[in-house]
Amino acid sequence: VQLQASGGGLAKTGGSLRLSCTASGIIVSFNVMGWYRQAPGKQRELVALITSDGNTNYADSVKGRFTISRDNAKQTMYVQMNSLKPEDTAVYYCNAEGRGFISGRTQNFKLWGQGTQVTVSS
């Protein structure tokens, strides 16, 4: 099982981007999935989480601007980022916990995607 993040790029202040995170492999179930970000010189921080039953949680800094969602059939999670600000500039990472078919058996996993750069110009 692997996670592949995509959709980053350059946006202007006030613009929008949508990030995607797709899991490859045989997934039995997802528990919590989330987006994190790390700006230069700063620690990685939580951006948004979504649970298996669709409950969401957001960092205060992105509430009202970002929307996290998931499509279980496509094994994909998204974050729609609107009203972008220069302080949103960071490498964005997806994270997922669940159960999948790994090394010949069903087992729990906790994975990170490779990161995708988001740059917001002022």
Salt bridges, closest charged atoms under 4 A:
GLU45 OE2 - ARG37 NE 2.72
ASP60 OD1 - LYS63 NZ 3.10
ASP88 OD1 - ARG37 NH1 2.93
ASP88 OD2 - ARG65 NH1 2.73
GLU97 OE2 - LYS110 NZ 3.58
